[in-house]
Amino acid sequence: MSIFQKINNLFAKKQEIDKEIVTLQKSCNHNKKSVRQVRERVDSSSPSIRYVCNECSVILGYPTQQEKDDFFKE
C-alpha cells in the first residue's frame, strides 16, 4: 500500500470518528458544565475560556467575567 493510500485511509477513518463524536455530542443532555480552557479550532494555538460539557466535551458558551476571574484564582 502506498503512502498516499495510507493517508487517504487515515483521513477516512478520522472523518468517521469526527461524525461519531458529533452524533454523541448532539445526543448528550449537557447536564453538568464547567469553565475550562479549550482550543476552539484545531489550528488555534491560544486557549479560550468557555463553558464545556463535563460528559461530552462540547463547547456550550461563554462564562461571565466574574466566572473567568474565579477560574483563574483556582
Predicted model as a PDB file, atoms N, CA, C, CB and O in Angstrom, pLDDT in the B-factor column:
MODEL        1                                                                  
ATOM      1  N   MET A   1       0.850  -1.178   0.000  1.00 79.00           N  
ATOM      2  CA  MET A   1       0.000   0.000   0.000  1.00 79.00           C  
ATOM      3  C   MET A   1       0.896   1.241   0.000  1.00 79.00           C  
ATOM      4  CB  MET A   1      -0.967  -0.002   1.229  1.00 79.00           C  
ATOM      5  O   MET A   1       1.859   1.317   0.762  1.00 79.00           O  
ATOM      6  N   SER A   2       0.579   2.189  -0.839  1.00 94.00           N  
ATOM      7  CA  SER A   2       1.392   3.398  -0.941  1.00 94.00           C  
ATOM      8  C   SER A   2       1.086   4.358   0.209  1.00 94.00           C  
ATOM      9  CB  SER A   2       1.152   4.093  -2.293  1.00 94.00           C  
ATOM     10  O   SER A   2       0.073   4.228   0.898  1.00 94.00           O  
ATOM     11  N   ILE A   3       1.965   5.303   0.395  1.00 96.00           N  
ATOM     12  CA  ILE A   3       1.769   6.318   1.430  1.00 96.00           C  
ATOM     13  C   ILE A   3       0.486   7.091   1.160  1.00 96.00           C  
ATOM     14  CB  ILE A   3       2.977   7.283   1.494  1.00 96.00           C  
ATOM     15  O   ILE A   3      -0.272   7.386   2.085  1.00 96.00           O  
ATOM     16  N   PHE A   4       0.244   7.416  -0.095  1.00 96.00           N  
ATOM     17  CA  PHE A   4      -0.971   8.149  -0.478  1.00 96.00           C  
ATOM     18  C   PHE A   4      -2.219   7.388  -0.042  1.00 96.00           C  
ATOM     19  CB  PHE A   4      -1.003   8.389  -2.003  1.00 96.00           C  
ATOM     20  O   PHE A   4      -3.146   7.985   0.506  1.00 96.00           O  
ATOM     21  N   GLN A   5      -2.253   6.087  -0.277  1.00 96.00           N  
ATOM     22  CA  GLN A   5      -3.406   5.269   0.098  1.00 96.00           C  
ATOM     23  C   GLN A   5      -3.561   5.204   1.618  1.00 96.00           C  
ATOM     24  CB  GLN A   5      -3.266   3.852  -0.481  1.00 96.00           C  
ATOM     25  O   GLN A   5      -4.674   5.277   2.138  1.00 96.00           O  
ATOM     26  N   LYS A   6      -2.438   5.067   2.323  1.00 96.00           N  
ATOM     27  CA  LYS A   6      -2.492   5.021   3.782  1.00 96.00           C  
ATOM     28  C   LYS A   6      -3.058   6.325   4.348  1.00 96.00           C  
ATOM     29  CB  LYS A   6      -1.092   4.753   4.362  1.00 96.00           C  
ATOM     30  O   LYS A   6      -3.894   6.323   5.251  1.00 96.00           O  
ATOM     31  N   ILE A   7      -2.577   7.436   3.788  1.00 97.00           N  
ATOM     32  CA  ILE A   7      -3.053   8.740   4.256  1.00 97.00           C  
ATOM     33  C   ILE A   7      -4.544   8.900   3.969  1.00 97.00           C  
ATOM     34  CB  ILE A   7      -2.255   9.881   3.589  1.00 97.00           C  
ATOM     35  O   ILE A   7      -5.290   9.379   4.823  1.00 97.00           O  
ATOM     36  N   ASN A   8      -4.974   8.512   2.797  1.00 97.00           N  
ATOM     37  CA  ASN A   8      -6.402   8.601   2.474  1.00 97.00           C  
ATOM     38  C   ASN A   8      -7.236   7.730   3.395  1.00 97.00           C  
ATOM     39  CB  ASN A   8      -6.646   8.200   1.024  1.00 97.00           C  
ATOM     40  O   ASN A   8      -8.321   8.133   3.814  1.00 97.00           O  
ATOM     41  N   ASN A   9      -6.745   6.542   3.714  1.00 97.00           N  
ATOM     42  CA  ASN A   9      -7.451   5.664   4.654  1.00 97.00           C  
ATOM     43  C   ASN A   9      -7.550   6.300   6.037  1.00 97.00           C  
ATOM     44  CB  ASN A   9      -6.741   4.306   4.752  1.00 97.00           C  
ATOM     45  O   ASN A   9      -8.597   6.234   6.682  1.00 97.00           O  
ATOM     46  N   LEU A  10      -6.462   6.915   6.490  1.00 98.00           N  
ATOM     47  CA  LEU A  10      -6.469   7.559   7.800  1.00 98.00           C  
ATOM     48  C   LEU A  10      -7.434   8.738   7.826  1.00 98.00           C  
ATOM     49  CB  LEU A  10      -5.062   8.024   8.173  1.00 98.00           C  
ATOM     50  O   LEU A  10      -8.157   8.927   8.805  1.00 98.00           O  
ATOM     51  N   PHE A  11      -7.449   9.535   6.754  1.00 97.00           N  
ATOM     52  CA  PHE A  11      -8.398  10.647   6.684  1.00 97.00           C  
ATOM     53  C   PHE A  11      -9.837  10.147   6.693  1.00 97.00           C  
ATOM     54  CB  PHE A  11      -8.144  11.485   5.430  1.00 97.00           C  
ATOM     55  O   PHE A  11     -10.698  10.766   7.318  1.00 97.00           O  
ATOM     56  N   ALA A  12     -10.107   9.062   6.024  1.00 98.00           N  
ATOM     57  CA  ALA A  12     -11.455   8.490   6.011  1.00 98.00           C  
ATOM     58  C   ALA A  12     -11.858   8.032   7.412  1.00 98.00           C  
ATOM     59  CB  ALA A  12     -11.534   7.310   5.020  1.00 98.00           C  
ATOM     60  O   ALA A  12     -12.986   8.271   7.845  1.00 98.00           O  
ATOM     61  N   LYS A  13     -10.940   7.375   8.121  1.00 98.00           N  
ATOM     62  CA  LYS A  13     -11.213   6.940   9.498  1.00 98.00           C  
ATOM     63  C   LYS A  13     -11.453   8.143  10.404  1.00 98.00           C  
ATOM     64  CB  LYS A  13     -10.044   6.090  10.042  1.00 98.00           C  
ATOM     65  O   LYS A  13     -12.350   8.130  11.247  1.00 98.00           O  
ATOM     66  N   LYS A  14     -10.637   9.187  10.221  1.00 97.00           N  
ATOM     67  CA  LYS A  14     -10.773  10.400  11.023  1.00 97.00           C  
ATOM     68  C   LYS A  14     -12.140  11.027  10.794  1.00 97.00           C  
ATOM     69  CB  LYS A  14      -9.657  11.407  10.686  1.00 97.00           C  
ATOM     70  O   LYS A  14     -12.785  11.474  11.742  1.00 97.00           O  
ATOM     71  N   GLN A  15     -12.581  11.062   9.557  1.00 97.00           N  
ATOM     72  CA  GLN A  15     -13.889  11.634   9.242  1.00 97.00           C  
ATOM     73  C   GLN A  15     -15.009  10.828   9.910  1.00 97.00           C  
ATOM     74  CB  GLN A  15     -14.101  11.680   7.716  1.00 97.00           C  
ATOM     75  O   GLN A  15     -15.963  11.408  10.428  1.00 97.00           O  
ATOM     76  N   GLU A  16     -14.896   9.507   9.899  1.00 98.00           N  
ATOM     77  CA  GLU A  16     -15.886   8.654  10.560  1.00 98.00           C  
ATOM     78  C   GLU A  16     -15.911   8.915  12.058  1.00 98.00           C  
ATOM     79  CB  GLU A  16     -15.590   7.173  10.289  1.00 98.00           C  
ATOM     80  O   GLU A  16     -16.984   9.004  12.655  1.00 98.00           O  
ATOM     81  N   ILE A  17     -14.746   9.037  12.666  1.00 97.00           N  
ATOM     82  CA  ILE A  17     -14.653   9.291  14.099  1.00 97.00           C  
ATOM     83  C   ILE A  17     -15.251  10.656  14.431  1.00 97.00           C  
ATOM     84  CB  ILE A  17     -13.187   9.214  14.572  1.00 97.00           C  
ATOM     85  O   ILE A  17     -15.998  10.791  15.399  1.00 97.00           O  
ATOM     86  N   ASP A  18     -14.923  11.665  13.629  1.00 95.00           N  
ATOM     87  CA  ASP A  18     -15.477  13.002  13.855  1.00 95.00           C  
ATOM     88  C   ASP A  18     -17.003  12.994  13.786  1.00 95.00           C  
ATOM     89  CB  ASP A  18     -14.915  13.989  12.830  1.00 95.00           C  
ATOM     90  O   ASP A  18     -17.662  13.644  14.597  1.00 95.00           O  
ATOM     91  N   LYS A  19     -17.568  12.263  12.823  1.00 97.00           N  
ATOM     92  CA  LYS A  19     -19.022  12.168  12.702  1.00 97.00           C  
ATOM     93  C   LYS A  19     -19.630  11.485  13.918  1.00 97.00           C  
ATOM     94  CB  LYS A  19     -19.404  11.411  11.430  1.00 97.00           C  
ATOM     95  O   LYS A  19     -20.677  11.905  14.410  1.00 97.00           O  
ATOM     96  N   GLU A  20     -18.978  10.434  14.404  1.00 97.00           N  
ATOM     97  CA  GLU A  20     -19.481   9.736  15.581  1.00 97.00           C  
ATOM     98  C   GLU A  20     -19.434  10.629  16.815  1.00 97.00           C  
ATOM     99  CB  GLU A  20     -18.677   8.461  15.825  1.00 97.00           C  
ATOM    100  O   GLU A  20     -20.355  10.607  17.631  1.00 97.00           O  
ATOM    101  N   ILE A  21     -18.372  11.413  16.959  1.00 96.00           N  
ATOM    102  CA  ILE A  21     -18.259  12.344  18.085  1.00 96.00           C  
ATOM    103  C   ILE A  21     -19.390  13.365  18.032  1.00 96.00           C  
ATOM    104  CB  ILE A  21     -16.884  13.059  18.072  1.00 96.00           C  
ATOM    105  O   ILE A  21     -20.026  13.629  19.052  1.00 96.00           O  
ATOM    106  N   VAL A  22     -19.647  13.934  16.877  1.00 96.00           N  
ATOM    107  CA  VAL A  22     -20.723  14.921  16.726  1.00 96.00           C  
ATOM    108  C   VAL A  22     -22.064  14.299  17.076  1.00 96.00           C  
ATOM    109  CB  VAL A  22     -20.755  15.482  15.289  1.00 96.00           C  
ATOM    110  O   VAL A  22     -22.875  14.930  17.754  1.00 96.00           O  
ATOM    111  N   THR A  23     -22.312  13.081  16.631  1.00 97.00           N  
ATOM    112  CA  THR A  23     -23.571  12.389  16.941  1.00 97.00           C  
ATOM    113  C   THR A  23     -23.729  12.198  18.447  1.00 97.00           C  
ATOM    114  CB  THR A  23     -23.628  11.024  16.228  1.00 97.00           C  
ATOM    115  O   THR A  23     -24.802  12.447  18.996  1.00 97.00           O  
ATOM    116  N   LEU A  24     -22.671  11.760  19.109  1.00 97.00           N  
ATOM    117  CA  LEU A  24     -22.728  11.568  20.556  1.00 97.00           C  
ATOM    118  C   LEU A  24     -22.936  12.891  21.284  1.00 97.00           C  
ATOM    119  CB  LEU A  24     -21.450  10.895  21.051  1.00 97.00           C  
ATOM    120  O   LEU A  24     -23.706  12.956  22.242  1.00 97.00           O  
ATOM    121  N   GLN A  25     -22.262  13.936  20.842  1.00 97.00           N  
ATOM    122  CA  GLN A  25     -22.410  15.237  21.484  1.00 97.00           C  
ATOM    123  C   GLN A  25     -23.828  15.784  21.303  1.00 97.00           C  
ATOM    124  CB  GLN A  25     -21.386  16.227  20.918  1.00 97.00           C  
ATOM    125  O   GLN A  25     -24.366  16.416  22.213  1.00 97.00           O  
ATOM    126  N   LYS A  26     -24.433  15.547  20.148  1.00 96.00           N  
ATOM    127  CA  LYS A  26     -25.803  16.012  19.925  1.00 96.00           C  
ATOM    128  C   LYS A  26     -26.804  15.264  20.797  1.00 96.00           C  
ATOM    129  CB  LYS A  26     -26.178  15.854  18.459  1.00 96.00           C  
ATOM    130  O   LYS A  26     -27.833  15.826  21.173  1.00 96.00           O  
ATOM    131  N   SER A  27     -26.522  14.014  21.120  1.00 97.00           N  
ATOM    132  CA  SER A  27     -27.440  13.225  21.936  1.00 97.00           C  
ATOM    133  C   SER A  27     -27.256  13.471  23.436  1.00 97.00           C  
ATOM    134  CB  SER A  27     -27.254  11.753  21.636  1.00 97.00           C  
ATOM    135  O   SER A  27     -28.078  13.031  24.240  1.00 97.00           O  
ATOM    136  N   CYS A  28     -26.198  14.161  23.811  1.00 97.00           N  
ATOM    137  CA  CYS A  28     -25.916  14.432  25.229  1.00 97.00           C  
ATOM    138  C   CYS A  28     -26.874  15.506  25.752  1.00 97.00           C  
ATOM    139  CB  CYS A  28     -24.433  14.882  25.425  1.00 97.00           C  
ATOM    140  O   CYS A  28     -27.246  16.422  25.018  1.00 97.00           O  
ATOM    141  N   ASN A  29     -27.267  15.390  27.016  1.00 96.00           N  
ATOM    142  CA  ASN A  29     -28.159  16.370  27.645  1.00 96.00           C  
ATOM    143  C   ASN A  29     -27.406  17.569  28.217  1.00 96.00           C  
ATOM    144  CB  ASN A  29     -28.958  15.706  28.746  1.00 96.00           C  
ATOM    145  O   ASN A  29     -28.030  18.570  28.570  1.00 96.00           O  
ATOM    146  N   HIS A  30     -26.094  17.490  28.315  1.00 96.00           N  
ATOM    147  CA  HIS A  30     -25.245  18.564  28.851  1.00 96.00           C  
ATOM    148  C   HIS A  30     -25.718  18.996  30.243  1.00 96.00           C  
ATOM    149  CB  HIS A  30     -25.244  19.778  27.892  1.00 96.00           C  
ATOM    150  O   HIS A  30     -25.884  20.186  30.512  1.00 96.00           O  
ATOM    151  N   ASN A  31     -25.932  18.017  31.120  1.00 96.00           N  
ATOM    152  CA  ASN A  31     -26.445  18.304  32.459  1.00 96.00           C  
ATOM    153  C   ASN A  31     -25.431  19.003  33.351  1.00 96.00           C  
ATOM    154  CB  ASN A  31     -26.888  17.032  33.116  1.00 96.00           C  
ATOM    155  O   ASN A  31     -25.809  19.813  34.197  1.00 96.00           O  
ATOM    156  N   LYS A  32     -24.158  18.705  33.176  1.00 96.00           N  
ATOM    157  CA  LYS A  32     -23.127  19.317  34.014  1.00 96.00           C  
ATOM    158  C   LYS A  32     -22.121  20.010  33.107  1.00 96.00           C  
ATOM    159  CB  LYS A  32     -22.424  18.254  34.923  1.00 96.00           C  
ATOM    160  O   LYS A  32     -21.619  19.436  32.141  1.00 96.00           O  
ATOM    161  N   LYS A  33     -21.844  21.267  33.451  1.00 96.00           N  
ATOM    162  CA  LYS A  33     -20.867  22.007  32.670  1.00 96.00           C  
ATOM    163  C   LYS A  33     -19.893  22.692  33.618  1.00 96.00           C  
ATOM    164  CB  LYS A  33     -21.560  23.041  31.744  1.00 96.00           C  
ATOM    165  O   LYS A  33     -20.204  22.936  34.783  1.00 96.00           O  
ATOM    166  N   SER A  34     -18.713  22.997  33.099  1.00 95.00           N  
ATOM    167  CA  SER A  34     -17.721  23.688  33.892  1.00 95.00           C  
ATOM    168  C   SER A  34     -16.931  24.636  33.001  1.00 95.00           C  
ATOM    169  CB  SER A  34     -16.787  22.688  34.594  1.00 95.00           C  
ATOM    170  O   SER A  34     -16.944  24.511  31.776  1.00 95.00           O  
ATOM    171  N   VAL A  35     -16.251  25.577  33.623  1.00 95.00           N  
ATOM    172  CA  VAL A  35     -15.426  26.536  32.901  1.00 95.00           C  
ATOM    173  C   VAL A  35     -14.061  25.891  32.687  1.00 95.00           C  
ATOM    174  CB  VAL A  35     -15.305  27.902  33.678  1.00 95.00           C  
ATOM    175  O   VAL A  35     -13.440  25.395  33.627  1.00 95.00           O  
ATOM    176  N   ARG A  36     -13.609  25.905  31.443  1.00 93.00           N  
ATOM    177  CA  ARG A  36     -12.309  25.298  31.107  1.00 93.00           C  
ATOM    178  C   ARG A  36     -11.620  26.105  30.023  1.00 93.00           C  
ATOM    179  CB  ARG A  36     -12.484  23.832  30.647  1.00 93.00           C  
ATOM    180  O   ARG A  36     -12.239  26.906  29.323  1.00 93.00           O  
ATOM    181  N   GLN A  37     -10.322  25.871  29.905  1.00 92.00           N  
ATOM    182  CA  GLN A  37      -9.566  26.415  28.785  1.00 92.00           C  
ATOM    183  C   GLN A  37      -9.622  25.404  27.660  1.00 92.00           C  
ATOM    184  CB  GLN A  37      -8.090  26.740  29.186  1.00 92.00           C  
ATOM    185  O   GLN A  37      -9.317  24.229  27.860  1.00 92.00           O  
ATOM    186  N   VAL A  38     -10.014  25.860  26.463  1.00 90.00           N  
ATOM    187  CA  VAL A  38     -10.133  24.967  25.316  1.00 90.00           C  
ATOM    188  C   VAL A  38      -9.575  25.648  24.075  1.00 90.00           C  
ATOM    189  CB  VAL A  38     -11.603  24.550  25.091  1.00 90.00           C  
ATOM    190  O   VAL A  38      -9.453  26.871  24.016  1.00 90.00           O  
ATOM    191  N   ARG A  39      -9.241  24.829  23.090  1.00 85.00           N  
ATOM    192  CA  ARG A  39      -8.925  25.348  21.758  1.00 85.00           C  
ATOM    193  C   ARG A  39     -10.213  25.292  20.965  1.00 85.00           C  
ATOM    194  CB  ARG A  39      -7.766  24.528  21.052  1.00 85.00           C  
ATOM    195  O   ARG A  39     -10.817  24.229  20.822  1.00 85.00           O  
ATOM    196  N   GLU A  40     -10.631  26.428  20.451  1.00 73.00           N  
ATOM    197  CA  GLU A  40     -11.901  26.449  19.712  1.00 73.00           C  
ATOM    198  C   GLU A  40     -11.758  25.813  18.340  1.00 73.00           C  
ATOM    199  CB  GLU A  40     -12.410  27.882  19.564  1.00 73.00           C  
ATOM    200  O   GLU A  40     -12.701  25.199  17.841  1.00 73.00           O  
ATOM    201  N   ARG A  41     -10.602  25.949  17.732  1.00 74.00           N  
ATOM    202  CA  ARG A  41     -10.355  25.369  16.420  1.00 74.00           C  
ATOM    203  C   ARG A  41      -9.068  24.557  16.478  1.00 74.00           C  
ATOM    204  CB  ARG A  41     -10.270  26.470  15.325  1.00 74.00           C  
ATOM    205  O   ARG A  41      -8.209  24.808  17.322  1.00 74.00           O  
ATOM    206  N   VAL A  42      -8.939  23.606  15.601  1.00 72.00           N  
ATOM    207  CA  VAL A  42      -7.759  22.747  15.558  1.00 72.00           C  
ATOM    208  C   VAL A  42      -6.511  23.567  15.269  1.00 72.00           C  
ATOM    209  CB  VAL A  42      -7.929  21.648  14.502  1.00 72.00           C  
ATOM    210  O   VAL A  42      -5.447  23.282  15.818  1.00 72.00           O  
ATOM    211  N   ASP A  43      -6.623  24.582  14.412  1.00 75.00           N  
ATOM    212  CA  ASP A  43      -5.455  25.374  14.039  1.00 75.00           C  
ATOM    213  C   ASP A  43      -5.149  26.498  15.022  1.00 75.00           C  
ATOM    214  CB  ASP A  43      -5.654  25.950  12.671  1.00 75.00           C  
ATOM    215  O   ASP A  43      -4.207  27.261  14.804  1.00 75.00           O  
ATOM    216  N   SER A  44      -5.910  26.616  16.079  1.00 72.00           N  
ATOM    217  CA  SER A  44      -5.708  27.657  17.078  1.00 72.00           C  
ATOM    218  C   SER A  44      -4.665  27.208  18.094  1.00 72.00           C  
ATOM    219  CB  SER A  44      -7.036  28.003  17.782  1.00 72.00           C  
ATOM    220  O   SER A  44      -4.692  26.071  18.565  1.00 72.00           O  
ATOM    221  N   SER A  45      -3.754  28.106  18.424  1.00 78.00           N  
ATOM    222  CA  SER A  45      -2.730  27.753  19.407  1.00 78.00           C  
ATOM    223  C   SER A  45      -3.000  28.377  20.770  1.00 78.00           C  
ATOM    224  CB  SER A  45      -1.365  28.184  18.911  1.00 78.00           C  
ATOM    225  O   SER A  45      -2.446  27.920  21.771  1.00 78.00           O  
ATOM    226  N   SER A  46      -3.831  29.400  20.833  1.00 82.00           N  
ATOM    227  CA  SER A  46      -4.114  30.031  22.116  1.00 82.00           C  
ATOM    228  C   SER A  46      -5.448  29.538  22.658  1.00 82.00           C  
ATOM    229  CB  SER A  46      -4.121  31.564  21.980  1.00 82.00           C  
ATOM    230  O   SER A  46      -6.438  29.473  21.930  1.00 82.00           O  
ATOM    231  N   PRO A  47      -5.466  29.193  23.939  1.00 86.00           N  
ATOM    232  CA  PRO A  47      -6.702  28.673  24.536  1.00 86.00           C  
ATOM    233  C   PRO A  47      -7.714  29.782  24.805  1.00 86.00           C  
ATOM    234  CB  PRO A  47      -6.391  27.936  25.834  1.00 86.00           C  
ATOM    235  O   PRO A  47      -7.351  30.945  24.980  1.00 86.00           O  
ATOM    236  N   SER A  48      -8.983  29.401  24.834  1.00 90.00           N  
ATOM    237  CA  SER A  48     -10.083  30.298  25.175  1.00 90.00           C  
ATOM    238  C   SER A  48     -10.791  29.738  26.401  1.00 90.00           C  
ATOM    239  CB  SER A  48     -11.077  30.465  23.976  1.00 90.00           C  
ATOM    240  O   SER A  48     -10.780  28.529  26.636  1.00 90.00           O  
ATOM    241  N   ILE A  49     -11.403  30.620  27.177  1.00 93.00           N  
ATOM    242  CA  ILE A  49     -12.153  30.198  28.360  1.00 93.00           C  
ATOM    243  C   ILE A  49     -13.610  30.045  27.935  1.00 93.00           C  
ATOM    244  CB  ILE A  49     -12.000  31.231  29.553  1.00 93.00           C  
ATOM    245  O   ILE A  49     -14.226  31.000  27.462  1.00 93.00           O  
ATOM    246  N   ARG A  50     -14.164  28.831  28.107  1.00 95.00           N  
ATOM    247  CA  ARG A  50     -15.531  28.542  27.685  1.00 95.00           C  
ATOM    248  C   ARG A  50     -16.198  27.592  28.673  1.00 95.00           C  
ATOM    249  CB  ARG A  50     -15.545  27.940  26.266  1.00 95.00           C  
ATOM    250  O   ARG A  50     -15.527  26.906  29.445  1.00 95.00           O  
ATOM    251  N   TYR A  51     -17.529  27.561  28.638  1.00 95.00           N  
ATOM    252  CA  TYR A  51     -18.271  26.509  29.316  1.00 95.00           C  
ATOM    253  C   TYR A  51     -18.180  25.264  28.450  1.00 95.00           C  
ATOM    254  CB  TYR A  51     -19.765  26.924  29.575  1.00 95.00           C  
ATOM    255  O   TYR A  51     -18.372  25.327  27.236  1.00 95.00           O  
ATOM    256  N   VAL A  52     -17.885  24.127  29.081  1.00 96.00           N  
ATOM    257  CA  VAL A  52     -17.745  22.858  28.376  1.00 96.00           C  
ATOM    258  C   VAL A  52     -18.538  21.801  29.129  1.00 96.00           C  
ATOM    259  CB  VAL A  52     -16.245  22.444  28.242  1.00 96.00           C  
ATOM    260  O   VAL A  52     -18.514  21.755  30.358  1.00 96.00           O  
ATOM    261  N   CYS A  53     -19.243  20.950  28.382  1.00 97.00           N  
ATOM    262  CA  CYS A  53     -19.983  19.851  28.989  1.00 97.00           C  
ATOM    263  C   CYS A  53     -19.000  18.865  29.617  1.00 97.00           C  
ATOM    264  CB  CYS A  53     -20.882  19.142  27.940  1.00 97.00           C  
ATOM    265  O   CYS A  53     -18.015  18.480  28.988  1.00 97.00           O  
ATOM    266  N   ASN A  54     -19.268  18.460  30.848  1.00 96.00           N  
ATOM    267  CA  ASN A  54     -18.386  17.504  31.535  1.00 96.00           C  
ATOM    268  C   ASN A  54     -18.480  16.100  30.957  1.00 96.00           C  
ATOM    269  CB  ASN A  54     -18.718  17.462  33.012  1.00 96.00           C  
ATOM    270  O   ASN A  54     -17.546  15.312  31.101  1.00 96.00           O  
ATOM    271  N   GLU A  55     -19.589  15.776  30.308  1.00 96.00           N  
ATOM    272  CA  GLU A  55     -19.796  14.436  29.761  1.00 96.00           C  
ATOM    273  C   GLU A  55     -19.199  14.275  28.361  1.00 96.00           C  
ATOM    274  CB  GLU A  55     -21.279  14.121  29.722  1.00 96.00           C  
ATOM    275  O   GLU A  55     -18.472  13.317  28.102  1.00 96.00           O  
ATOM    276  N   CYS A  56     -19.510  15.222  27.453  1.00 96.00           N  
ATOM    277  CA  CYS A  56     -19.148  15.020  26.043  1.00 96.00           C  
ATOM    278  C   CYS A  56     -18.108  16.010  25.517  1.00 96.00           C  
ATOM    279  CB  CYS A  56     -20.380  15.114  25.195  1.00 96.00           C  
ATOM    280  O   CYS A  56     -17.676  15.899  24.369  1.00 96.00           O  
ATOM    281  N   SER A  57     -17.710  16.960  26.330  1.00 93.00           N  
ATOM    282  CA  SER A  57     -16.660  17.939  25.999  1.00 93.00           C  
ATOM    283  C   SER A  57     -17.029  18.922  24.895  1.00 93.00           C  
ATOM    284  CB  SER A  57     -15.423  17.217  25.595  1.00 93.00           C  
ATOM    285  O   SER A  57     -16.138  19.524  24.296  1.00 93.00           O  
ATOM    286  N   VAL A  58     -18.310  19.101  24.608  1.00 95.00           N  
ATOM    287  CA  VAL A  58     -18.720  20.083  23.611  1.00 95.00           C  
ATOM    288  C   VAL A  58     -18.679  21.476  24.255  1.00 95.00           C  
ATOM    289  CB  VAL A  58     -20.153  19.759  23.052  1.00 95.00           C  
ATOM    290  O   VAL A  58     -18.983  21.624  25.439  1.00 95.00           O  
ATOM    291  N   ILE A  59     -18.305  22.487  23.477  1.00 93.00           N  
ATOM    292  CA  ILE A  59     -18.284  23.861  23.956  1.00 93.00           C  
ATOM    293  C   ILE A  59     -19.726  24.365  23.989  1.00 93.00           C  
ATOM    294  CB  ILE A  59     -17.378  24.773  23.050  1.00 93.00           C  
ATOM    295  O   ILE A  59     -20.458  24.261  23.004  1.00 93.00           O  
ATOM    296  N   LEU A  60     -20.125  24.919  25.154  1.00 94.00           N  
ATOM    297  CA  LEU A  60     -21.513  25.327  25.347  1.00 94.00           C  
ATOM    298  C   LEU A  60     -21.723  26.830  25.348  1.00 94.00           C  
ATOM    299  CB  LEU A  60     -22.020  24.768  26.623  1.00 94.00           C  
ATOM    300  O   LEU A  60     -22.812  27.292  25.011  1.00 94.00           O  
ATOM    301  N   GLY A  61     -20.727  27.597  25.712  1.00 93.00           N  
ATOM    302  CA  GLY A  61     -20.939  29.038  25.754  1.00 93.00           C  
ATOM    303  C   GLY A  61     -19.818  29.762  26.471  1.00 93.00           C  
ATOM    304  O   GLY A  61     -18.741  29.218  26.709  1.00 93.00           O  
ATOM    305  N   TYR A  62     -20.112  31.021  26.809  1.00 94.00           N  
ATOM    306  CA  TYR A  62     -19.128  31.902  27.404  1.00 94.00           C  
ATOM    307  C   TYR A  62     -19.447  32.166  28.869  1.00 94.00           C  
ATOM    308  CB  TYR A  62     -19.056  33.211  26.633  1.00 94.00           C  
ATOM    309  O   TYR A  62     -20.593  32.471  29.200  1.00 94.00           O  
ATOM    310  N   PRO A  63     -18.469  32.058  29.746  1.00 95.00           N  
ATOM    311  CA  PRO A  63     -18.694  32.423  31.142  1.00 95.00           C  
ATOM    312  C   PRO A  63     -18.664  33.947  31.302  1.00 95.00           C  
ATOM    313  CB  PRO A  63     -17.632  31.760  32.056  1.00 95.00           C  
ATOM    314  O   PRO A  63     -18.149  34.664  30.444  1.00 95.00           O  
ATOM    315  N   THR A  64     -19.219  34.419  32.402  1.00 93.00           N  
ATOM    316  CA  THR A  64     -19.166  35.848  32.702  1.00 93.00           C  
ATOM    317  C   THR A  64     -17.748  36.228  33.109  1.00 93.00           C  
ATOM    318  CB  THR A  64     -20.175  36.218  33.821  1.00 93.00           C  
ATOM    319  O   THR A  64     -16.910  35.360  33.352  1.00 93.00           O  
ATOM    320  N   GLN A  65     -17.488  37.515  33.181  1.00 93.00           N  
ATOM    321  CA  GLN A  65     -16.157  37.975  33.605  1.00 93.00           C  
ATOM    322  C   GLN A  65     -15.848  37.490  35.016  1.00 93.00           C  
ATOM    323  CB  GLN A  65     -16.066  39.515  33.541  1.00 93.00           C  
ATOM    324  O   GLN A  65     -14.718  37.094  35.302  1.00 93.00           O  
ATOM    325  N   GLN A  66     -16.841  37.519  35.899  1.00 92.00           N  
ATOM    326  CA  GLN A  66     -16.636  37.053  37.271  1.00 92.00           C  
ATOM    327  C   GLN A  66     -16.278  35.566  37.293  1.00 92.00           C  
ATOM    328  CB  GLN A  66     -17.896  37.308  38.117  1.00 92.00           C  
ATOM    329  O   GLN A  66     -15.396  35.153  38.046  1.00 92.00           O  
ATOM    330  N   GLU A  67     -16.951  34.771  36.480  1.00 91.00           N  
ATOM    331  CA  GLU A  67     -16.653  33.337  36.408  1.00 91.00           C  
ATOM    332  C   GLU A  67     -15.249  33.097  35.852  1.00 91.00           C  
ATOM    333  CB  GLU A  67     -17.696  32.615  35.535  1.00 91.00           C  
ATOM    334  O   GLU A  67     -14.558  32.176  36.290  1.00 91.00           O  
ATOM    335  N   LYS A  68     -14.827  33.915  34.897  1.00 90.00           N  
ATOM    336  CA  LYS A  68     -13.450  33.808  34.378  1.00 90.00           C  
ATOM    337  C   LYS A  68     -12.443  34.135  35.463  1.00 90.00           C  
ATOM    338  CB  LYS A  68     -13.244  34.745  33.171  1.00 90.00           C  
ATOM    339  O   LYS A  68     -11.442  33.438  35.626  1.00 90.00           O  
ATOM    340  N   ASP A  69     -12.717  35.213  36.213  1.00 89.00           N  
ATOM    341  CA  ASP A  69     -11.818  35.614  37.309  1.00 89.00           C  
ATOM    342  C   ASP A  69     -11.716  34.501  38.351  1.00 89.00           C  
ATOM    343  CB  ASP A  69     -12.316  36.925  37.974  1.00 89.00           C  
ATOM    344  O   ASP A  69     -10.624  34.198  38.831  1.00 89.00           O  
ATOM    345  N   ASP A  70     -12.855  33.891  38.702  1.00 88.00           N  
ATOM    346  CA  ASP A  70     -12.858  32.785  39.663  1.00 88.00           C  
ATOM    347  C   ASP A  70     -12.068  31.591  39.114  1.00 88.00           C  
ATOM    348  CB  ASP A  70     -14.311  32.360  39.994  1.00 88.00           C  
ATOM    349  O   ASP A  70     -11.353  30.922  39.860  1.00 88.00           O  
ATOM    350  N   PHE A  71     -12.195  31.329  37.831  1.00 87.00           N  
ATOM    351  CA  PHE A  71     -11.469  30.229  37.196  1.00 87.00           C  
ATOM    352  C   PHE A  71      -9.962  30.428  37.347  1.00 87.00           C  
ATOM    353  CB  PHE A  71     -11.849  30.118  35.703  1.00 87.00           C  
ATOM    354  O   PHE A  71      -9.241  29.482  37.664  1.00 87.00           O  
ATOM    355  N   PHE A  72      -9.488  31.638  37.124  1.00 85.00           N  
ATOM    356  CA  PHE A  72      -8.051  31.897  37.192  1.00 85.00           C  
ATOM    357  C   PHE A  72      -7.524  31.934  38.620  1.00 85.00           C  
ATOM    358  CB  PHE A  72      -7.734  33.198  36.506  1.00 85.00           C  
ATOM    359  O   PHE A  72      -6.321  31.788  38.837  1.00 85.00           O  
ATOM    360  N   LYS A  73      -8.412  32.127  39.603  1.00 84.00           N  
ATOM    361  CA  LYS A  73      -7.997  32.118  41.002  1.00 84.00           C  
ATOM    362  C   LYS A  73      -7.704  30.709  41.489  1.00 84.00           C  
ATOM    363  CB  LYS A  73      -9.066  32.754  41.874  1.00 84.00           C  
ATOM    364  O   LYS A  73      -6.912  30.516  42.412  1.00 84.00           O  
ATOM    365  N   GLU A  74      -8.348  29.716  40.861  1.00 73.00           N  
ATOM    366  CA  GLU A  74      -8.207  28.320  41.311  1.00 73.00           C  
ATOM    367  C   GLU A  74      -6.853  27.774  41.012  1.00 73.00           C  
ATOM    368  CB  GLU A  74      -9.245  27.444  40.673  1.00 73.00           C  
ATOM    369  O   GLU A  74      -6.572  26.617  41.325  1.00 73.00           O  
TER     370      GLU A  74                                                      
ENDMDL                                                                          
END                                                                             
